[in-house]
């Protein structure tokens, strides 16, 4: 609780105690009774009265402070002193609840502000200097000790450590880092001293991008927020006009008592205050965005959350989104000898090459290559030829085997096949493939459980590969051999169905498609400036399953918004009618206003919570 909130609560408690004392212990009458009730009234309500007066002087009449001021002053004029103080007291209780709720929600989101590092230890001419991160230039070397925030994006030059990325990804498990690995600003160095060469200025760093995203999230409003704003613009003047007519017409036209109808008009004014809607709807979205941020899901505005909640079609890029985006040895099939022997020979032959496929074979071997090639030759587009231990080794595709006259088995497996031969004798083959991410299939199942009707994968890969991945993951449709422009065309075709469409990509190569979709989601975006800028929603880790969580959070947020809107309007409509007919007094009006506000705020706070399932 902030200092301002504590002072506000103190005023409320003081006024409540004084009201109870005057009401129960001081049987005063006449002007003394009026003066006694004025004390708690002005203690708790002076700022409301001053705010209303200041707005009247600036030509701004019809807001909640104006309504509360007119209603309570009118109640005093009618001799309803207790009711007047109670209305102002409960109004301020509602305001206090609102302040606490907004503060809690804002603190939840602005925990991301802890990403901002306070300093950077830069090494200049061998001397360590502690400077502001904004003063560090690209290419400089910084020193980061255990427990310090990593101030800028960069590459580790020396040292090993574990890095806590929870502030960005929501993942509590630390990541091990060593020389050559990338680190990003806003994460925390846990265990070792590392030196890092910076790759971006602070203003272009991951932390700065995310901070800007969070600060601007409230600017992109949902359609329902726009509706509430428009409603409040017309609703309050209409209610004030209605209250005025209610106070004047029956006494003038039907000779009714002025006091009765003025009292009903004041009840009408108290009930009419739209603060339950004006406060709870944006607060709910704010809470939903805050809850998602705790899970490493950054939503750039309430409008995107609203659209995501309605999504019925989700389109995925394949490479780097549903699959790991890196080659892995998936099968080893020896014709002679063991799998280990075939893999060792393949790793030795490929060790001189920097091609991704060659590197994946060496990585699969996982040990230092003992027999290095004595001579090696690259047959572009077909494979390699090397002399190892006096043996002539060939590693390549079926075309290379045909060229050297070695018959090889036909392989129907999905992926890149490397056939192996030694001195023109066939030894077997390895299959290299881009494998699905561990949680990709679960992500598709979860989306369908959330009501997503169609899942589509777009890829530039071959049709056979796309179909195999789609079948393995349970996708409804796969479209293969697409250029970037073809992906945009495909998305535009799917958009014609009318339901909101979500596209999920890596945010770097898919920017045109991300921009064309109703909601663009960049995933695996840790350290990717392009992803943060291109997408409407950013999943900060590499898990596709976070998308189903984002959909679930969005739909729950929208349910809470609808609950608050329906509840507030229904209660107010009922009590407005009761007030007009004389069946509701000022106490009922207080509940219809402040009670509904407090209940709506408490309901809105549920959006902060992250459901386990």
C-alpha positions as CSV (number, residue, x, y, z in Angstrom):
1,X,0.0,0.0,0.0
2,X,1.4,3.4,-1.0
3,X,1.7,6.4,1.3
4,X,-1.2,8.1,-0.5
5,X,-3.4,5.0,-0.1
6,X,-2.6,4.9,3.6
7,X,-3.6,8.6,4.1
8,X,-6.8,7.9,2.1
9,X,-7.7,4.9,4.4
10,X,-6.9,7.0,7.5
11,X,-9.4,9.6,6.4
12,X,-12.0,6.9,5.7
13,X,-11.6,5.3,9.1
14,X,-11.6,8.7,10.9
15,X,-14.8,9.8,9.2
16,X,-16.4,6.4,9.9
17,X,-15.6,6.7,13.6
18,X,-16.9,10.3,13.8
19,X,-20.1,9.3,12.0
20,X,-20.7,6.5,14.4
21,X,-20.0,8.8,17.4
22,X,-22.3,11.6,16.1
23,X,-25.0,9.1,15.1
24,X,-25.0,6.9,18.2
25,X,-23.6,8.9,21.1
26,X,-24.4,12.6,20.4
27,X,-28.2,13.2,20.4
28,X,-27.9,16.7,18.9
29,X,-30.6,18.7,17.1
30,X,-30.9,21.6,14.8
31,X,-27.8,23.5,13.6
32,X,-25.6,21.6,16.0
33,X,-26.6,18.3,14.5
34,X,-25.8,19.8,11.0
35,X,-22.4,21.0,12.1
36,X,-21.5,17.7,13.8
37,X,-22.3,15.7,10.6
38,X,-20.3,18.3,8.5
39,X,-17.1,17.3,10.3
40,X,-16.9,13.7,9.1
41,X,-18.4,14.8,5.7
42,X,-15.6,17.3,5.0
43,X,-12.9,15.0,6.4
44,X,-13.8,12.2,3.9
45,X,-15.2,14.3,1.1
46,X,-13.3,17.6,0.8
47,X,-11.2,16.4,-2.2
48,X,-14.4,15.2,-4.1
49,X,-16.1,18.6,-3.5
50,X,-12.9,20.5,-4.5
51,X,-12.5,18.3,-7.6
52,X,-16.1,18.9,-8.7
53,X,-15.8,22.6,-8.1
54,X,-12.5,22.8,-10.1
55,X,-14.1,20.9,-13.0
56,X,-17.2,23.1,-13.0
57,X,-14.9,26.2,-13.3
58,X,-13.3,24.5,-16.3
59,X,-16.6,23.6,-17.9
60,X,-16.4,19.9,-17.1
61,X,-19.6,19.1,-15.2
62,X,-20.8,15.6,-15.7
63,X,-18.5,13.2,-14.0
64,X,-18.7,11.0,-10.9
65,X,-17.3,13.7,-8.5
66,X,-20.1,16.1,-9.8
67,X,-22.7,13.4,-9.2
68,X,-21.5,12.6,-5.7
69,X,-21.3,16.3,-4.8
70,X,-24.8,17.2,-6.0
71,X,-26.3,14.1,-4.4
72,X,-24.7,14.6,-1.0
73,X,-25.2,18.4,-0.8
74,X,-28.8,17.8,-1.8
75,X,-29.2,15.2,0.9
76,X,-27.9,17.8,3.5
77,X,-30.4,20.3,2.1
78,X,-33.2,17.7,2.8
79,X,-31.9,17.1,6.3
80,X,-30.7,13.6,5.5
81,X,-27.3,14.2,7.2
82,X,-26.5,10.6,8.0
83,X,-27.3,9.5,4.5
84,X,-25.2,12.3,3.0
85,X,-22.1,11.4,5.0
86,X,-22.6,7.7,4.3
87,X,-22.9,8.2,0.6
88,X,-19.6,10.2,0.5
89,X,-18.0,7.7,2.9
90,X,-18.9,4.6,0.8
91,X,-18.0,6.4,-2.4
92,X,-14.5,7.0,-0.9
93,X,-14.3,3.3,0.2
94,X,-14.9,2.4,-3.5
95,X,-12.3,4.8,-4.6
96,X,-9.8,3.3,-2.1
97,X,-10.6,-0.2,-3.4
98,X,-10.1,1.1,-6.9
99,X,-6.7,2.6,-6.1
100,X,-5.5,-0.5,-4.3
101,X,-6.6,-2.7,-7.2
102,X,-5.1,-0.5,-9.9
103,X,-1.9,-0.3,-7.9
104,X,-1.6,-4.0,-7.4
105,X,-2.3,-4.6,-11.1
106,X,0.2,-2.0,-12.2
107,X,2.9,-3.3,-9.8
108,X,2.3,-6.8,-11.3
109,X,3.0,-5.5,-14.8
110,X,5.7,-3.0,-13.9
111,X,7.7,-5.8,-12.2
112,X,9.0,-5.9,-15.7
113,X,10.6,-2.5,-14.9
114,X,13.0,-4.5,-12.9
115,X,14.5,-5.5,-16.2
116,X,16.1,-2.1,-16.4
117,X,19.7,-2.4,-15.1
118,X,21.1,0.3,-12.9
119,X,24.6,0.2,-14.2
120,X,27.1,-1.6,-16.4
121,X,30.7,-2.5,-15.5
122,X,32.6,-1.6,-18.8
123,X,36.2,-2.5,-19.4
124,X,38.1,0.3,-21.1
125,X,41.8,0.0,-21.6
126,X,41.9,-2.7,-18.9
127,X,40.2,-0.5,-16.3
128,X,36.8,-1.3,-15.0
129,X,34.3,1.6,-14.9
130,X,30.8,1.6,-13.5
131,X,28.6,3.6,-15.9
132,X,25.0,4.1,-17.0
133,X,24.0,1.3,-19.5
134,X,23.1,4.1,-22.0
135,X,26.7,5.2,-22.1
136,X,28.0,1.8,-23.3
137,X,28.7,1.6,-27.0
138,X,28.2,-1.4,-29.3
139,X,31.3,-3.6,-29.3
140,X,32.6,-2.7,-25.9
141,X,33.3,-5.3,-23.3
142,X,31.4,-5.5,-20.0
143,X,32.0,-7.5,-16.9
144,X,29.0,-9.1,-15.1
145,X,29.3,-10.7,-11.7
146,X,27.0,-13.2,-10.0
147,X,23.7,-11.6,-8.9
148,X,24.0,-8.7,-11.3
149,X,21.5,-7.9,-14.1
150,X,22.9,-8.3,-17.6
151,X,22.7,-4.7,-18.8
152,X,23.0,-5.1,-22.6
153,X,22.6,-7.8,-25.2
154,X,25.8,-9.4,-26.2
155,X,28.0,-12.5,-26.7
156,X,30.0,-14.1,-23.9
157,X,33.7,-13.8,-24.4
158,X,34.9,-15.5,-21.3
159,X,33.5,-17.4,-18.3
160,X,30.6,-19.8,-17.7
161,X,27.4,-19.2,-15.7
162,X,23.8,-19.9,-15.3
163,X,21.3,-17.2,-16.3
164,X,17.9,-16.6,-14.8
165,X,15.5,-15.6,-17.6
166,X,12.3,-15.7,-15.5
167,X,11.6,-12.0,-15.9
168,X,11.4,-12.4,-19.7
169,X,10.0,-15.9,-20.1
170,X,8.3,-16.9,-16.9
171,X,10.6,-19.9,-16.8
172,X,12.2,-20.4,-13.4
173,X,14.8,-23.0,-14.6
174,X,18.2,-21.3,-15.2
175,X,20.0,-21.6,-18.6
176,X,23.7,-22.5,-18.7
177,X,25.8,-20.2,-20.8
178,X,29.4,-20.2,-21.9
179,X,31.8,-18.5,-24.4
180,X,30.1,-17.9,-27.7
181,X,26.5,-17.9,-26.3
182,X,24.2,-14.9,-26.5
183,X,22.9,-13.2,-23.4
184,X,20.2,-10.6,-23.3
185,X,19.5,-7.6,-21.2
186,X,17.1,-7.9,-18.3
187,X,18.2,-11.4,-17.4
188,X,20.2,-12.1,-14.2
189,X,23.7,-13.7,-14.0
190,X,23.5,-16.3,-11.3
191,X,26.8,-18.2,-10.7
192,X,29.9,-17.1,-12.5
193,X,31.8,-14.0,-13.6
194,X,31.5,-13.4,-17.3
195,X,32.8,-10.9,-19.8
196,X,30.4,-9.9,-22.7
197,X,30.9,-8.1,-25.9
198,X,27.9,-5.8,-26.4
199,X,25.9,-6.2,-29.6
200,X,23.4,-3.3,-29.2
201,X,23.0,0.0,-27.5
202,X,20.7,0.1,-24.5
203,X,17.9,1.8,-26.4
204,X,17.9,-1.1,-28.9
205,X,18.3,-3.8,-26.3
206,X,15.8,-6.5,-25.5
207,X,15.0,-5.0,-22.1
208,X,14.3,-1.5,-23.6
209,X,12.1,-3.0,-26.3
210,X,10.0,-4.9,-23.7
211,X,9.8,-1.9,-21.4
212,X,8.5,0.3,-24.3
213,X,6.0,-2.5,-25.2
214,X,4.6,-2.6,-21.6
215,X,4.4,1.1,-21.2
216,X,2.4,1.4,-24.5
217,X,0.1,-1.6,-23.9
218,X,-2.7,0.5,-22.4
219,X,-2.9,2.7,-25.6
220,X,-4.3,-0.1,-27.8
221,X,-7.9,-0.4,-26.4
222,X,-10.4,-3.2,-26.9
223,X,-13.7,-2.6,-28.7
224,X,-15.6,-3.1,-25.5
225,X,-13.5,-0.4,-23.8
226,X,-14.5,2.0,-26.6
227,X,-18.1,1.0,-26.1
228,X,-17.9,1.8,-22.3
229,X,-16.2,5.1,-23.0
230,X,-18.9,6.1,-25.5
231,X,-21.6,4.9,-23.1
232,X,-20.2,7.0,-20.2
233,X,-20.1,10.0,-22.5
234,X,-23.8,9.9,-23.1
235,X,-25.0,7.9,-20.1
236,X,-24.2,10.5,-17.4
237,X,-25.7,13.5,-19.1
238,X,-28.9,11.6,-19.8
239,X,-29.2,10.4,-16.2
240,X,-28.6,13.9,-14.9
241,X,-31.3,15.2,-17.2
242,X,-33.6,12.3,-16.1
243,X,-32.9,13.1,-12.4
244,X,-33.8,16.8,-13.0
245,X,-37.0,15.9,-14.7
246,X,-37.8,13.4,-11.9
247,X,-37.4,16.2,-9.4
248,X,-39.4,18.9,-11.2
249,X,-42.2,17.3,-13.3
250,X,-44.3,15.6,-10.6
251,X,-44.3,18.6,-8.2
252,X,-45.1,21.1,-11.1
253,X,-47.6,19.0,-13.0
254,X,-49.2,16.8,-10.4
255,X,-48.8,18.9,-7.2
256,X,-46.6,16.2,-5.6
257,X,-44.4,17.1,-2.6
258,X,-41.1,18.6,-3.6
259,X,-39.1,16.9,-0.9
260,X,-40.2,13.4,-1.9
261,X,-39.3,13.8,-5.6
262,X,-36.1,15.7,-4.9
263,X,-35.0,12.8,-2.7
264,X,-35.9,10.3,-5.4
265,X,-33.9,12.3,-7.9
266,X,-30.9,12.3,-5.5
267,X,-31.1,8.5,-5.2
268,X,-31.3,8.4,-9.0
269,X,-28.1,10.4,-9.2
270,X,-26.2,8.2,-6.8
271,X,-27.2,5.1,-8.6
272,X,-26.4,6.5,-12.0
273,X,-22.6,6.9,-11.4
274,X,-21.0,4.7,-14.1
275,X,-17.7,4.2,-12.2
276,X,-18.2,0.4,-11.8
277,X,-18.1,0.1,-15.6
278,X,-15.5,2.8,-16.3
279,X,-13.1,1.3,-13.7
280,X,-13.7,-2.4,-13.9
281,X,-13.4,-3.0,-17.6
282,X,-10.0,-1.4,-18.3
283,X,-8.8,-2.8,-14.9
284,X,-9.8,-6.3,-16.1
285,X,-7.8,-6.0,-19.3
286,X,-4.9,-4.5,-17.4
287,X,-5.0,-7.5,-15.0
288,X,-5.2,-9.9,-17.9
289,X,-2.2,-8.4,-19.5
290,X,-0.4,-8.4,-16.2
291,X,-1.2,-12.1,-15.5
292,X,0.0,-13.0,-19.0
293,X,3.3,-11.0,-18.5
294,X,4.1,-13.2,-15.5
295,X,4.1,-16.2,-17.8
296,X,6.4,-14.6,-20.4
297,X,3.4,-13.6,-22.7
298,X,3.6,-10.0,-23.7
299,X,0.3,-8.7,-25.1
300,X,0.6,-5.2,-26.7
301,X,-2.9,-4.1,-25.9
302,X,-6.4,-5.1,-24.8
303,X,-7.6,-5.1,-28.4
304,X,-5.3,-8.0,-29.3
305,X,-6.4,-9.9,-26.2
306,X,-10.0,-9.4,-27.2
307,X,-9.4,-10.7,-30.7
308,X,-7.3,-13.6,-29.5
309,X,-10.2,-14.7,-27.3
310,X,-12.4,-15.0,-30.4
311,X,-9.9,-16.8,-32.6
312,X,-11.1,-19.9,-34.3
313,X,-8.3,-20.4,-36.8
314,X,-4.6,-20.6,-35.9
315,X,-1.9,-20.7,-38.6
316,X,1.7,-21.8,-37.8
317,X,5.0,-21.4,-39.5
318,X,6.9,-24.7,-39.3
319,X,10.6,-24.1,-39.0
320,X,11.6,-22.6,-35.7
321,X,8.0,-22.4,-34.6
322,X,6.6,-26.0,-34.4
323,X,10.0,-27.6,-35.1
324,X,13.4,-26.8,-33.5
325,X,14.8,-25.2,-36.6
326,X,18.0,-27.2,-36.4
327,X,19.0,-30.5,-37.9
328,X,19.2,-33.6,-35.8
329,X,20.3,-37.2,-36.6
330,X,17.0,-39.1,-36.2
331,X,18.0,-42.6,-37.6
332,X,21.2,-44.5,-38.1
333,X,20.8,-47.7,-40.2
334,X,24.1,-49.6,-40.7
335,X,24.5,-52.1,-43.5
336,X,27.7,-53.4,-42.0
337,X,29.0,-52.9,-38.5
338,X,27.3,-51.1,-35.6
339,X,25.4,-47.8,-35.4
340,X,28.3,-46.3,-33.3
341,X,30.9,-47.2,-35.9
342,X,28.8,-45.7,-38.7
343,X,28.2,-42.5,-36.8
344,X,31.8,-42.2,-35.8
345,X,32.9,-42.5,-39.5
346,X,30.3,-40.1,-40.7
347,X,31.4,-37.5,-38.0
348,X,35.0,-37.9,-39.1
349,X,34.1,-37.3,-42.7
350,X,31.9,-34.3,-42.0
351,X,34.2,-32.7,-39.4
352,X,35.9,-30.4,-42.0
353,X,32.6,-29.0,-43.2
354,X,30.7,-26.0,-41.7
355,X,27.4,-27.0,-43.4
356,X,24.5,-27.3,-40.9
357,X,23.9,-30.9,-41.9
358,X,27.6,-31.8,-41.4
359,X,27.6,-30.0,-38.0
360,X,24.5,-31.9,-36.9
361,X,26.3,-35.2,-37.6
362,X,29.3,-34.1,-35.5
363,X,27.0,-32.9,-32.7
364,X,25.2,-36.3,-32.7
365,X,28.5,-38.0,-32.3
366,X,29.1,-35.9,-29.2
367,X,32.8,-36.7,-28.7
368,X,36.1,-35.4,-30.1
369,X,36.7,-36.8,-33.6
370,X,39.7,-39.0,-33.4
371,X,40.4,-39.8,-37.0
372,X,40.5,-36.5,-38.9
373,X,40.3,-36.5,-42.7
374,X,43.7,-36.6,-44.4
375,X,42.2,-35.2,-47.5
376,X,38.7,-33.9,-48.2
377,X,36.6,-32.7,-51.1
378,X,33.2,-31.2,-51.2
379,X,30.9,-32.3,-54.0
380,X,28.4,-29.4,-54.0
381,X,24.8,-30.5,-53.7
382,X,25.7,-34.2,-53.4
383,X,28.0,-34.7,-50.4
384,X,31.7,-35.1,-49.5
385,X,34.6,-37.3,-50.2
386,X,37.4,-37.8,-47.6
387,X,40.4,-40.1,-46.9
388,X,40.4,-41.3,-43.3
389,X,42.9,-43.9,-42.1
390,X,43.8,-44.8,-45.6
391,X,40.2,-45.6,-46.5
392,X,38.3,-43.6,-49.2
393,X,35.1,-42.4,-47.6
394,X,32.0,-41.0,-49.3
395,X,29.1,-39.4,-47.5
396,X,26.3,-38.0,-49.5
397,X,22.9,-38.4,-51.2
398,X,21.8,-41.0,-53.6
399,X,23.1,-39.1,-56.6
400,X,26.7,-39.2,-55.2
401,X,26.4,-43.0,-54.6
402,X,25.2,-43.4,-58.3
403,X,28.2,-41.4,-59.5
404,X,30.7,-43.6,-57.7
405,X,28.9,-46.8,-58.7
406,X,27.8,-47.9,-55.3
407,X,24.2,-49.3,-55.1
408,X,22.2,-47.9,-52.1
409,X,18.9,-48.8,-50.5
410,X,15.9,-46.8,-51.3
411,X,14.9,-44.8,-48.2
412,X,11.3,-43.6,-47.6
413,X,11.9,-41.8,-44.3
414,X,11.3,-38.1,-44.0
415,X,14.4,-36.0,-43.9
416,X,17.8,-35.6,-45.5
417,X,19.5,-39.0,-46.1
418,X,23.3,-39.3,-45.9
419,X,24.5,-42.6,-47.5
420,X,27.9,-43.9,-46.4
421,X,30.4,-45.8,-48.5
422,X,34.1,-46.9,-47.9
423,X,36.3,-47.9,-50.8
424,X,33.1,-48.1,-52.9
425,X,31.5,-50.5,-50.4
426,X,28.1,-49.5,-49.1
427,X,28.0,-49.1,-45.3
428,X,24.5,-47.8,-44.5
429,X,22.8,-44.4,-44.1
430,X,21.8,-41.7,-41.6
431,X,18.7,-39.6,-41.6
432,X,18.9,-35.9,-40.7
433,X,15.7,-34.1,-39.9
434,X,14.3,-30.9,-38.3
435,X,12.4,-32.5,-35.4
436,X,9.2,-31.1,-33.7
437,X,9.6,-29.3,-30.4
438,X,8.8,-31.4,-27.4
439,X,5.5,-29.6,-26.6
440,X,4.3,-28.9,-30.1
441,X,1.8,-31.7,-30.3
442,X,0.5,-30.8,-26.8
443,X,0.1,-27.2,-28.0
444,X,-2.1,-28.3,-30.9
445,X,-4.2,-30.5,-28.6
446,X,-4.6,-27.7,-26.1
447,X,-5.7,-25.2,-28.7
448,X,-8.4,-27.6,-29.9
449,X,-9.5,-28.1,-26.3
450,X,-9.9,-24.3,-26.1
451,X,-12.3,-24.3,-29.0
452,X,-9.9,-23.5,-31.9
453,X,-11.6,-25.1,-34.9
454,X,-8.8,-25.1,-37.5
455,X,-5.0,-25.4,-37.3
456,X,-2.9,-24.9,-40.4
457,X,0.8,-25.1,-41.0
458,X,2.6,-23.1,-43.8
459,X,6.1,-23.9,-44.8
460,X,8.6,-23.6,-47.6
461,X,9.7,-27.2,-47.0
462,X,8.8,-30.2,-49.2
463,X,5.3,-31.6,-49.2
464,X,6.3,-34.9,-47.8
465,X,8.1,-33.3,-44.9
466,X,5.1,-31.0,-44.2
467,X,2.6,-33.8,-44.3
468,X,4.7,-36.0,-41.9
469,X,5.0,-33.1,-39.4
470,X,1.3,-32.3,-39.7
471,X,0.3,-35.9,-39.1
472,X,2.7,-36.2,-36.1
473,X,1.4,-33.0,-34.4
474,X,-2.3,-33.5,-35.3
475,X,-2.7,-30.4,-37.5
476,X,-5.8,-30.1,-39.7
477,X,-4.0,-28.9,-42.8
478,X,-0.4,-28.3,-44.1
479,X,0.6,-26.2,-47.1
480,X,4.1,-26.8,-48.4
481,X,6.7,-25.3,-50.8
482,X,5.5,-21.7,-50.1
483,X,7.5,-18.6,-50.6
484,X,7.0,-15.7,-48.1
485,X,4.6,-14.0,-50.6
486,X,2.7,-17.3,-50.9
487,X,2.2,-17.4,-47.1
488,X,0.6,-14.0,-47.2
489,X,-1.7,-15.1,-50.0
490,X,-2.6,-18.3,-48.0
491,X,-3.4,-16.2,-44.9
492,X,-5.5,-13.8,-46.9
493,X,-7.5,-16.8,-48.2
494,X,-8.1,-18.1,-44.7
495,X,-9.2,-14.6,-43.5
496,X,-12.2,-14.8,-45.9
497,X,-13.8,-17.3,-43.5
498,X,-14.7,-14.3,-41.3
499,X,-13.5,-15.6,-38.0
500,X,-10.4,-14.0,-36.4
501,X,-7.1,-15.6,-37.5
502,X,-4.0,-15.9,-35.5
503,X,-0.6,-16.4,-37.2
504,X,2.3,-17.8,-35.2
505,X,5.9,-17.4,-36.5
506,X,9.4,-16.7,-35.3
507,X,9.0,-12.9,-36.0
508,X,12.1,-12.6,-38.1
509,X,11.2,-14.1,-41.5
510,X,7.5,-13.9,-41.1
511,X,7.0,-10.2,-40.5
512,X,4.7,-9.7,-43.6
513,X,2.4,-12.6,-42.5
514,X,2.4,-11.4,-38.8
515,X,1.3,-8.0,-40.0
516,X,-1.5,-9.4,-42.2
517,X,-3.1,-11.7,-39.6
518,X,-5.7,-10.4,-37.2
519,X,-3.3,-11.2,-34.4
520,X,0.4,-11.9,-35.1
521,X,2.2,-14.0,-32.5
522,X,6.0,-14.2,-32.4
523,X,7.3,-17.1,-30.3
524,X,10.8,-18.0,-29.3
525,X,11.4,-14.3,-29.3
526,X,14.0,-14.1,-26.5
527,X,16.6,-11.6,-27.8
528,X,14.8,-11.1,-31.1
529,X,14.1,-7.4,-31.7
530,X,12.4,-8.2,-35.0
531,X,9.9,-10.4,-33.2
532,X,9.1,-7.9,-30.5
533,X,8.5,-5.2,-33.1
534,X,6.6,-7.2,-35.7
535,X,4.1,-9.1,-33.5
536,X,1.0,-8.1,-31.6
537,X,1.7,-10.8,-29.0
538,X,5.2,-12.0,-28.0
539,X,5.9,-15.4,-26.4
540,X,9.3,-14.8,-24.8
541,X,10.4,-18.5,-24.7
542,X,10.5,-21.3,-27.3
543,X,7.4,-23.2,-26.2
544,X,4.4,-23.3,-28.6
545,X,2.2,-24.5,-25.7
546,X,2.3,-20.9,-24.3
547,X,-0.1,-20.0,-27.1
548,X,-2.9,-22.1,-25.7
549,X,-2.3,-20.5,-22.3
550,X,-2.5,-17.0,-24.0
551,X,-5.8,-18.0,-25.5
552,X,-7.1,-19.3,-22.2
553,X,-6.1,-16.2,-20.4
554,X,-7.7,-14.0,-23.0
555,X,-11.0,-15.9,-22.9
556,X,-11.1,-15.8,-19.2
557,X,-10.4,-12.0,-19.2
558,X,-13.3,-11.5,-21.6
559,X,-15.6,-13.6,-19.5
560,X,-14.8,-11.4,-16.5
561,X,-15.4,-8.2,-18.6
562,X,-18.8,-9.5,-19.7
563,X,-19.7,-10.5,-16.1
564,X,-18.9,-7.0,-14.8
565,X,-20.8,-5.3,-17.6
566,X,-23.9,-7.4,-17.2
567,X,-23.9,-7.3,-13.4
568,X,-23.3,-3.5,-13.2
569,X,-25.9,-2.6,-15.8
570,X,-28.5,-5.0,-14.4
571,X,-28.2,-3.8,-10.8
572,X,-28.2,-0.2,-11.8
573,X,-31.2,-0.6,-14.1
574,X,-33.2,-2.3,-11.3
575,X,-32.3,0.3,-8.6
576,X,-32.9,3.2,-11.0
577,X,-36.4,2.0,-11.5
578,X,-36.8,1.4,-7.8
579,X,-35.5,4.9,-7.0
580,X,-37.9,6.5,-9.5
581,X,-40.9,4.7,-7.9
582,X,-39.8,5.5,-4.3
583,X,-38.9,1.8,-3.5
584,X,-35.2,2.5,-3.0
585,X,-33.7,4.9,-0.4
586,X,-30.2,6.4,-0.3
587,X,-28.8,3.3,1.4
588,X,-29.9,1.0,-1.5
589,X,-28.5,3.6,-3.9
590,X,-25.1,3.4,-2.1
591,X,-25.0,-0.4,-2.6
592,X,-26.0,0.0,-6.3
593,X,-23.1,2.4,-6.8
594,X,-20.2,1.6,-4.4
595,X,-21.2,-2.0,-3.7
596,X,-21.3,-2.9,-7.4
597,X,-18.0,-1.0,-7.9
598,X,-16.3,-3.0,-5.1
599,X,-17.7,-6.3,-6.3
600,X,-16.7,-5.5,-9.9
601,X,-13.2,-4.6,-8.9
602,X,-12.8,-7.8,-6.8
603,X,-14.0,-9.8,-9.8
604,X,-11.6,-7.9,-12.1
605,X,-8.7,-8.8,-9.9
606,X,-9.2,-12.4,-10.8
607,X,-7.7,-11.6,-14.2
608,X,-4.3,-11.3,-12.5
609,X,-4.4,-15.0,-11.5
610,X,-2.9,-17.5,-13.8
611,X,-5.0,-20.7,-14.0
612,X,-3.1,-24.0,-13.7
613,X,-5.2,-25.7,-16.3
